[in-house]
Amino acid sequence: MRSTLAACLTALMLVAAACGDDGTGSTSVPTTTVAATTLPSATTGLADTTTTVAATTTTTDSGVDIAIEVIGSAVEVRVEGVPTSGRIQLEVGTEVRLTVAGDVTDEVHLHGYDVTADVAPGEPGVIEFTADIPGIFEAELEGSGRLLVEIQVS
């Protein structure tokens, strides 16, 4: 009975999250908060999950590392080395190092923070920033318009 109730509550939370409006005007991605260690590996697009990263959850002195690799049509996202998919949720004040590598020549653009970095085969693009603006922000390959990841700061 308890497991059925828990499943119903989880489903209700998913429906409520899918119907929410974050006020940023960006497309809503249904979200579920899951532990980073339970996420699937490679991804070719945004899944219906959120990875929550606390400001104190770091393995480096510089803050949270988000590594993205683009190979052909596949995009793999790792947070602190752990494969993840979907939206990454950060606490306000988190120091972030976003590194994009792969077989593409383009410009990585983090919308909202309006920072960019060039990326080319063998030359990763690196964007370092403090997540101090609440909202949902897209990191994309600017030339191709390809979405890499959504970052939610709250």
Buried (B, 14 or more C-beta within 10 A) or exposed (E): EEEEEEEEEEEEEBEEBEEEEEEBEBEBBBBBEBEBEEBEEEBEEBBBBBBBBEBEBBEEEEBBBBBBBBEEEEBBBBBBEBBBBBBBBBBEEBBBBBBBBBEBEBBBBBBBBEBEBBBEEEEBBBBEBEBEEBBBBBBBBEEEEEBBBBBBBE
